[in-house]
Amino acid sequence: MNIVDKRRIREDSEEIIATEPNLKPTYVQELEERTRRAEAALRQRVADLEAETQRARERIQAGIEQRYERKERDLLVEVLGLLDDVDRAAALSCDVPAVAEGLSLLTARVEQFLKAHGCTKFVPENQPFDPETMEAVAAVEGQAGLVVSVFKPGYFMKDTLIRPAQVTVGRTGS
């Protein structure tokens, strides 16, 4: 067997930096490049899908919180109606001390419940009428634009009005 060395040797004795020849066929290089691009595109797609999934989770969580707050507000409005009934019953049962005391205890307990749920009561007597937070149910002789009396107090849940105060507003004489 004959072996022929086909390497070229420089005659001027300079050190030659040998570079490895590219032994891969060009189509293999193209396939590797395509694979790298496809992997990068897939990684980007996975990152986009993960981000969209996170945004969807946040939207769903926000929707759940809104529904919970709406249901809580609806429940508190129902409790306010019950509290109004208890207050009317207490006003009618003044002559029976045991009943009046029981109703006042019940009123106190319901007010604690409302406070625990972030409900605050406002009674706007002798204040200027505010159509954003009050509902005028009657107009009587008195100073124009001032609340003369309160039929039902208003309530806020945190910063949201859940029930406007029902008031009688003063007007000047005719």
Backbone as CSV, one residue per row, in Angstrom:
resi,resn,N_x,N_y,N_z,CA_x,CA_y,CA_z,C_x,C_y,C_z
1,MET,0.825,-1.148,0.000,0.000,0.000,0.000,0.894,1.244,0.000
2,ASN,0.598,2.156,-0.838,1.364,3.386,-0.955,0.586,4.537,-0.321
3,ILE,1.268,5.310,0.494,0.653,6.467,1.121,1.353,7.696,0.573
4,VAL,0.533,8.606,0.107,1.079,9.825,-0.459,0.640,10.986,0.418
5,ASP,1.599,11.770,0.874,1.308,12.930,1.701,1.046,14.112,0.776
6,LYS,-0.176,14.630,0.799,-0.551,15.701,-0.107,-0.563,17.063,0.586
7,ARG,0.020,17.123,1.759,0.082,18.389,2.445,1.127,19.263,1.798
8,ARG,0.839,20.522,1.815,1.807,21.449,1.227,2.698,21.988,2.327
9,ILE,3.883,22.094,2.036,4.848,22.586,3.005,5.465,23.840,2.425
10,ARG,5.533,24.865,3.253,6.135,26.114,2.807,7.645,25.989,2.925
11,GLU,8.250,26.576,2.025,9.697,26.463,2.006,10.371,27.524,2.853
12,ASP,9.649,28.614,3.164,10.298,29.695,3.904,10.243,29.475,5.417
13,SER,9.916,28.331,5.874,9.925,27.868,7.264,9.086,28.716,8.222
14,GLU,8.101,29.424,7.724,7.184,30.113,8.605,6.225,29.104,9.216
15,GLU,5.849,29.424,10.405,4.900,28.515,11.067,3.518,28.738,10.466
16,ILE,2.931,27.694,10.035,1.633,27.765,9.396,0.569,27.372,10.406
17,ILE,-0.415,28.242,10.494,-1.526,27.936,11.384,-2.477,27.060,10.602
18,ALA,-2.639,25.884,11.068,-3.489,24.925,10.369,-4.939,25.166,10.743
19,THR,-5.757,25.224,9.767,-7.186,25.316,9.997,-7.809,24.022,9.559
20,GLU,-8.765,23.635,10.343,-9.414,22.379,9.992,-10.300,22.600,8.784
21,PRO,-10.211,21.757,7.866,-11.075,21.890,6.697,-12.500,21.508,7.078
22,ASN,-13.446,22.125,6.446,-14.852,21.827,6.684,-15.192,20.559,5.927
23,LEU,-15.393,19.498,6.680,-15.639,18.203,6.059,-17.111,17.890,5.887
24,LYS,-17.981,18.786,6.425,-19.412,18.529,6.335,-19.904,18.960,4.969
25,PRO,-20.802,18.207,4.440,-21.406,18.640,3.177,-22.289,19.867,3.434
26,THR,-22.514,20.672,2.475,-23.277,21.901,2.634,-24.725,21.630,3.012
27,TYR,-25.328,20.569,2.561,-26.725,20.319,2.925,-26.868,19.980,4.401
28,VAL,-25.851,19.369,5.024,-25.886,19.103,6.450,-25.822,20.435,7.202
29,GLN,-25.007,21.361,6.738,-24.932,22.680,7.353,-26.274,23.404,7.246
30,GLU,-26.893,23.300,6.095,-28.202,23.926,5.906,-29.239,23.331,6.847
31,LEU,-29.208,22.004,7.000,-30.142,21.352,7.911,-29.905,21.781,9.359
32,GLU,-28.659,21.887,9.765,-28.358,22.332,11.122,-28.830,23.763,11.344
33,GLU,-28.609,24.621,10.357,-29.057,26.004,10.467,-30.576,26.077,10.542
34,ARG,-31.266,25.314,9.733,-32.735,25.271,9.772,-33.218,24.776,11.127
35,THR,-32.546,23.766,11.659,-32.910,23.221,12.964,-32.736,24.289,14.051
36,ARG,-31.607,25.029,14.010,-31.384,26.092,14.987,-32.469,27.168,14.893
37,ARG,-32.838,27.549,13.668,-33.893,28.560,13.500,-35.237,28.034,13.992
38,ALA,-35.542,26.774,13.700,-36.812,26.191,14.140,-36.861,26.100,15.665
39,GLU,-35.743,25.709,16.288,-35.703,25.648,17.745,-35.884,27.029,18.360
40,ALA,-35.256,28.037,17.780,-35.399,29.403,18.285,-36.848,29.872,18.138
41,ALA,-37.472,29.555,17.002,-38.869,29.937,16.786,-39.782,29.224,17.787
42,LEU,-39.506,27.955,18.054,-40.313,27.208,19.025,-40.132,27.760,20.436
43,ARG,-38.885,28.099,20.796,-38.665,28.686,22.111,-39.429,30.003,22.250
44,GLN,-39.409,30.808,21.197,-40.147,32.069,21.218,-41.643,31.821,21.326
45,ARG,-42.140,30.845,20.590,-43.575,30.518,20.628,-43.982,30.038,22.022
46,VAL,-43.146,29.201,22.646,-43.433,28.717,23.996,-43.450,29.894,24.972
47,ALA,-42.496,30.815,24.839,-42.471,31.986,25.722,-43.721,32.837,25.515
48,ASP,-44.139,33.029,24.256,-45.360,33.795,23.973,-46.584,33.120,24.577
49,LEU,-46.670,31.803,24.445,-47.814,31.072,24.998,-47.832,31.131,26.524
50,GLU,-46.664,31.056,27.142,-46.606,31.166,28.599,-47.053,32.552,29.058
51,ALA,-46.636,33.578,28.331,-47.053,34.942,28.680,-48.562,35.095,28.503
52,GLU,-49.121,34.569,27.428,-50.572,34.643,27.198,-51.331,33.865,28.268
53,THR,-50.806,32.729,28.680,-51.429,31.942,29.743,-51.453,32.733,31.043
54,GLN,-50.346,33.418,31.349,-50.290,34.230,32.566,-51.302,35.366,32.499
55,ARG,-51.405,36.026,31.343,-52.387,37.108,31.197,-53.810,36.568,31.334
56,ALA,-54.069,35.384,30.786,-55.399,34.779,30.910,-55.709,34.464,32.373
57,ARG,-54.723,33.955,33.102,-54.924,33.683,34.532,-55.263,34.962,35.287
58,GLU,-54.546,36.035,34.967,-54.804,37.310,35.635,-56.197,37.829,35.306
59,ARG,-56.623,37.692,34.032,-57.977,38.128,33.652,-59.035,37.319,34.384
60,ILE,-58.832,36.025,34.458,-59.789,35.150,35.146,-59.849,35.512,36.627
61,GLN,-58.680,35.725,37.245,-58.647,36.092,38.663,-59.358,37.414,38.898
62,ALA,-59.135,38.388,38.012,-59.809,39.684,38.155,-61.323,39.518,38.008
63,GLY,-61.758,38.668,37.080,-63.193,38.410,36.910,-63.798,37.756,38.141
64,ILE,-63.079,36.824,38.721,-63.563,36.157,39.935,-63.686,37.166,41.066
65,GLU,-62.682,38.040,41.209,-62.731,39.041,42.277,-63.892,40.011,42.068
66,GLN,-64.131,40.414,40.823,-65.257,41.318,40.544,-66.588,40.652,40.875
67,ARG,-66.745,39.387,40.484,-67.987,38.674,40.805,-68.165,38.531,42.299
68,TYR,-67.086,38.234,43.014,-67.157,38.095,44.463,-67.594,39.412,45.096
69,GLU,-66.983,40.521,44.667,-67.351,41.822,45.222,-68.798,42.172,44.901
70,ARG,-69.256,41.850,43.692,-70.649,42.130,43.314,-71.607,41.310,44.177
71,LYS,-71.285,40.037,44.380,-72.145,39.187,45.224,-72.131,39.668,46.670
72,GLU,-70.963,40.074,47.160,-70.879,40.589,48.523,-71.707,41.869,48.652
73,ARG,-71.607,42.750,47.652,-72.383,43.995,47.674,-73.882,43.694,47.654
74,ASP,-74.303,42.741,46.811,-75.715,42.364,46.761,-76.195,41.819,48.104
75,LEU,-75.374,40.996,48.748,-75.722,40.451,50.057,-75.844,41.567,51.093
76,LEU,-74.909,42.499,51.069,-74.951,43.596,52.035,-76.174,44.480,51.820
77,VAL,-76.583,44.677,50.575,-77.795,45.461,50.315,-79.007,44.744,50.906
78,GLU,-79.055,43.429,50.796,-80.148,42.660,51.410,-80.118,42.804,52.933
79,VAL,-78.934,42.744,53.507,-78.805,42.898,54.963,-79.248,44.299,55.380
80,LEU,-78.946,45.303,54.551,-79.382,46.668,54.873,-80.909,46.764,54.915
81,GLY,-81.576,46.054,54.010,-83.038,46.015,54.044,-83.546,45.396,55.333
82,LEU,-82.903,44.328,55.768,-83.278,43.698,57.042,-83.024,44.642,58.212
83,LEU,-81.905,45.355,58.172,-81.595,46.308,59.237,-82.650,47.419,59.302
84,ASP,-83.106,47.868,58.136,-84.166,48.878,58.115,-85.439,48.346,58.775
85,ASP,-85.771,47.100,58.478,-86.959,46.493,59.090,-86.816,46.399,60.606
86,VAL,-85.640,46.009,61.069,-85.395,45.905,62.516,-85.498,47.290,63.156
87,ASP,-84.947,48.312,62.498,-85.036,49.678,63.039,-86.493,50.143,63.142
88,ARG,-87.297,49.846,62.126,-88.722,50.214,62.182,-89.439,49.472,63.306
89,ALA,-89.110,48.187,63.462,-89.724,47.405,64.544,-89.303,47.963,65.901
90,ALA,-88.055,48.379,66.035,-87.583,48.944,67.296,-88.303,50.249,67.601
91,ALA,-88.575,51.040,66.582,-89.294,52.302,66.792,-90.726,52.049,67.244
92,LEU,-91.337,50.969,66.765,-92.715,50.662,67.132,-92.836,49.985,68.494
93,SER,-91.766,49.350,68.958,-91.839,48.590,70.212,-91.185,49.323,71.375
94,CYS,-91.240,50.634,71.373,-90.627,51.442,72.446,-91.237,51.129,73.810
95,ASP,-92.516,50.778,73.832,-93.206,50.589,75.111,-92.872,49.255,75.780
96,VAL,-92.279,48.304,75.065,-91.897,47.021,75.660,-90.363,47.004,75.762
97,PRO,-89.830,47.224,76.962,-88.380,47.372,77.120,-87.580,46.140,76.688
98,ALA,-88.048,44.947,76.960,-87.308,43.731,76.615,-87.181,43.592,75.093
99,VAL,-88.265,43.873,74.389,-88.234,43.784,72.923,-87.325,44.869,72.361
100,ALA,-87.448,46.069,72.875,-86.607,47.177,72.397,-85.131,46.872,72.619
101,GLU,-84.802,46.279,73.787,-83.413,45.939,74.072,-82.915,44.842,73.130
102,GLY,-83.747,43.831,72.887,-83.373,42.756,71.967,-83.147,43.280,70.555
103,LEU,-84.012,44.173,70.115,-83.861,44.734,68.770,-82.630,45.637,68.678
104,SER,-82.318,46.344,69.745,-81.114,47.184,69.710,-79.855,46.320,69.692
105,LEU,-79.879,45.179,70.399,-78.746,44.248,70.338,-78.592,43.676,68.938
106,LEU,-79.716,43.332,68.338,-79.678,42.815,66.963,-79.149,43.877,66.006
107,THR,-79.578,45.106,66.178,-79.091,46.199,65.337,-77.587,46.374,65.495
108,ALA,-77.115,46.311,66.726,-75.679,46.461,66.980,-74.891,45.340,66.321
109,ARG,-75.424,44.115,66.410,-74.737,42.964,65.799,-74.687,43.097,64.279
110,VAL,-75.769,43.525,63.670,-75.792,43.698,62.206,-74.833,44.811,61.792
111,GLU,-74.769,45.877,62.578,-73.839,46.970,62.262,-72.388,46.505,62.384
112,GLN,-72.090,45.616,63.339,-70.748,45.028,63.438,-70.441,44.197,62.195
113,PHE,-71.429,43.418,61.752,-71.271,42.608,60.549,-70.970,43.502,59.351
114,LEU,-71.716,44.584,59.207,-71.509,45.501,58.088,-70.119,46.138,58.154
115,LYS,-69.713,46.527,59.352,-68.392,47.138,59.517,-67.287,46.140,59.169
116,ALA,-67.467,44.887,59.552,-66.475,43.854,59.251,-66.333,43.642,57.747
117,HIS,-67.372,43.944,56.991,-67.337,43.800,55.532,-67.023,45.117,54.831
118,GLY,-66.520,46.084,55.567,-66.085,47.338,54.971,-67.197,48.320,54.666
119,CYS,-68.355,48.130,55.293,-69.505,49.015,55.069,-69.475,50.157,56.069
120,THR,-69.646,51.370,55.572,-69.738,52.521,56.463,-71.052,53.248,56.213
121,LYS,-71.645,53.670,57.294,-72.950,54.328,57.259,-72.737,55.840,57.218
122,PHE,-73.572,56.538,56.450,-73.524,57.993,56.513,-74.939,58.545,56.598
123,VAL,-75.100,59.492,57.501,-76.377,60.163,57.738,-76.145,61.644,57.434
124,PRO,-76.607,62.122,56.278,-76.262,63.482,55.832,-77.198,64.591,56.329
125,GLU,-77.701,64.472,57.520,-78.645,65.477,58.035,-77.953,66.831,58.180
126,ASN,-78.672,67.911,57.763,-78.186,69.290,57.802,-76.947,69.518,56.934
127,GLN,-76.778,68.708,55.901,-75.680,68.872,54.957,-76.254,69.250,53.597
128,PRO,-75.454,69.842,52.732,-75.947,70.155,51.390,-76.325,68.874,50.648
129,PHE,-77.388,68.952,49.853,-77.844,67.789,49.095,-76.825,67.454,48.017
130,ASP,-76.436,66.176,47.959,-75.490,65.679,46.948,-76.188,64.588,46.155
131,PRO,-76.539,64.840,44.895,-77.261,63.836,44.114,-76.447,62.569,43.817
132,GLU,-75.132,62.626,44.018,-74.291,61.443,43.793,-74.454,60.415,44.909
133,THR,-74.742,60.893,46.113,-74.812,59.980,47.260,-76.158,59.996,47.969
134,MET,-77.070,60.827,47.487,-78.374,60.935,48.153,-79.498,60.840,47.138
135,GLU,-80.636,60.417,47.639,-81.851,60.327,46.834,-82.923,61.145,47.547
136,ALA,-83.400,62.193,46.873,-84.427,63.048,47.477,-85.782,62.374,47.319
137,VAL,-86.448,62.111,48.435,-87.765,61.475,48.378,-88.884,62.473,48.643
138,ALA,-88.516,63.656,49.155,-89.515,64.704,49.395,-88.813,66.045,49.492
139,ALA,-89.588,67.094,49.250,-89.089,68.457,49.414,-90.051,69.182,50.349
140,VAL,-89.529,69.824,51.374,-90.358,70.516,52.365,-89.816,71.926,52.568
141,GLU,-90.586,72.724,53.305,-90.152,74.079,53.623,-88.859,74.016,54.418
142,GLY,-87.908,74.811,54.042,-86.641,74.846,54.753,-85.598,75.508,53.878
143,GLN,-84.379,75.526,54.353,-83.296,76.150,53.592,-83.061,75.361,52.313
144,ALA,-83.056,76.054,51.196,-82.946,75.407,49.889,-81.630,74.642,49.764
145,GLY,-81.732,73.410,49.292,-80.554,72.591,49.030,-79.969,71.878,50.228
146,LEU,-80.539,72.053,51.400,-80.036,71.368,52.592,-80.921,70.173,52.921
147,VAL,-80.307,69.136,53.451,-81.044,67.948,53.879,-81.730,68.280,55.197
148,VAL,-83.066,68.153,55.218,-83.849,68.458,56.410,-83.938,67.232,57.319
149,SER,-84.235,66.070,56.726,-84.299,64.836,57.512,-83.877,63.658,56.647
150,VAL,-83.551,62.547,57.311,-83.072,61.343,56.624,-84.069,60.215,56.876
151,PHE,-84.623,59.654,55.783,-85.509,58.488,55.921,-84.696,57.223,56.125
152,LYS,-83.707,57.017,55.236,-82.820,55.861,55.344,-81.393,56.356,55.179
153,PRO,-80.485,55.891,56.048,-79.089,56.305,55.884,-78.478,55.653,54.639
154,GLY,-77.433,56.276,54.142,-76.712,55.722,53.003,-75.542,54.871,53.479
155,TYR,-75.038,54.020,52.591,-73.923,53.140,52.946,-72.912,53.071,51.813
156,PHE,-71.642,53.068,52.214,-70.532,52.839,51.302,-69.903,51.501,51.649
157,MET,-69.460,50.773,50.635,-68.635,49.581,50.846,-67.261,49.943,50.297
158,LYS,-66.323,50.125,51.198,-65.010,50.683,50.881,-65.242,52.065,50.283
159,ASP,-64.975,52.278,49.010,-65.197,53.603,48.415,-66.382,53.624,47.469
160,THR,-67.135,52.546,47.399,-68.240,52.429,46.454,-69.576,52.608,47.175
161,LEU,-70.412,53.460,46.622,-71.744,53.655,47.180,-72.591,52.421,46.883
162,ILE,-73.122,51.790,47.948,-73.989,50.634,47.706,-75.451,50.962,47.930
163,ARG,-75.702,52.033,48.695,-77.080,52.491,48.842,-77.074,53.987,49.133
164,PRO,-77.756,54.765,48.301,-77.814,56.206,48.569,-78.723,56.481,49.765
165,ALA,-78.432,57.556,50.445,-79.278,57.972,51.566,-80.579,58.537,51.007
166,GLN,-81.695,58.140,51.591,-83.000,58.689,51.186,-83.319,59.835,52.136
167,VAL,-83.448,61.043,51.546,-83.544,62.238,52.377,-84.690,63.143,51.945
168,THR,-85.059,64.044,52.862,-85.999,65.128,52.573,-85.142,66.378,52.421
169,VAL,-85.374,67.113,51.317,-84.568,68.279,51.012,-85.396,69.539,51.226
170,GLY,-84.766,70.567,51.738,-85.444,71.835,51.973,-85.571,72.636,50.686
171,ARG,-86.625,73.415,50.626,-86.832,74.338,49.493,-87.388,75.632,50.073
172,THR,-87.233,76.680,49.351,-87.761,77.961,49.837,-89.255,77.989,49.688
173,GLY,-89.919,78.802,50.466,-91.386,78.879,50.451,-91.920,79.332,49.112
174,SER,-93.173,78.967,48.780,-93.741,79.316,47.489,-94.530,80.585,47.513
